[in-house]
Amino acid sequence: MSEQDTFQEQLPLTEATFFILLSLTSGRKHGYVIMKDVERLSDGRVALSTGTLYGALGRLLDHGWIERVEEDQTSGRPRKAYVLSDLGQSLVSAETERLKMLLNAAQGRLLRGEA
């Protein structure tokens, strides 16, 4: 089975998962920063609670789509941040391509005025 076939089994991603992965494409982030970035990226449509975010991050870690990294202690305890794994990068790219194909099909149909 090819890597592309493996990705197809994982698609479509939920909107929250897609935006979390998309948020991490720009680099390492802490949970709170991910929550705010997801809200901004989705124009406010996806507002994650702390519990929802950390549940999703746990699943993404289990799948190997993200990795947890500890940063230097600033307040006496380690702060955890998350980065996109190579697998996660490939997956978010595959989902982006899938969404582009859907959009192109819809735009083609709407521009031609077909029912």
Beta strands, then each sheet from edge to edge (+ up, - down):
strand 1: 66-71
strand 2: 79-84
sheet 1: 1+ 2-
end
